[in-house]
Amino acid sequence: RLASFRQCCISDRQQESAGRPWLSYTTCIKRSKIMKHLFALLCVVAYAGHATADNKYQEAVHDLVRLLERDTSQPKGGSSSVNQANDFIDVVLLQRMPPLIRETPGLFPAAPLPPHYFKVYKTSITNRDLKGNVTRGGIKNFDTAIHRVGDCIPAVVAGNTSVTCTLSFDGILAELVAVTKGDNLLNIVKSVDVEAVVYNTTGRLEITAAPNRPGFVRTLFVEGVNFDVRPGSNLDLNEVRMNNFKMHIANFLREELYMNIYGNYHVLLNQASARMSFALS
């Protein structure tokens, strides 16, 4: 616009030299107005183009959301589909898994525990540090304790059938022997039998299958494991030291249980799921 105005002024001088100053001034004003209108028109076109692009983008996003909503939905059938999902998981956990577990030495009759050393510190001058060593033991009941809790949630995701359920791990039992020294001032070595049972512990299982394909474990997750630790009556500790003893045992068993659930049990669960094909109506 500035260059055009300068050019217009140059034309003014030329017009003045030719004896027509009024005509050249009028022409310059007209040209300036035309340039203003042209610039305004370009702005309107550009804005309209951006608005159209934004509208198209918004429409594309809405189309994608609608597609995802259609592609991730519960199958038709209502309670019938839920019952089918429940039956499927029950067959996997209660019928398929027990024989597989009983054929696996790493889980049956018990998953063996490795040696584990720990120390319970003294709380006053009237007692001493207790040294403990888990020498043998195992975790059992993988074949009988794990079961479904409540209804499963069936769904169809990207054309694949998916079943999600809550599992209970209550009843898994650990039995071990801990050799201790220092539960009293006499520093006597003792062999203490310890039992620990899982309680109030749940997890999540999701099994997925593509059309006409065997199922597989998509998700297996165990929430915080709670152990009720019960030492033998020959262990002589005050309340604080007894609680610390139980805490050491529970922490040790928790890590071992995770390793077995996410290890051998997960492998067998995949095998049990792969032996069954399922589709929800």
Helices and strands as residue ranges (DSSP letters): H 2-17, H 21-71, E 72-73, H 79-90, I 91-96, H 97-102, E 111-112, E 116-120, E 130-140, E 147-157, E 160-168, E 173-181, E 189-198, E 202-209, E 216-222, E 227-231, H 239-260, I 261-265, H 266-274
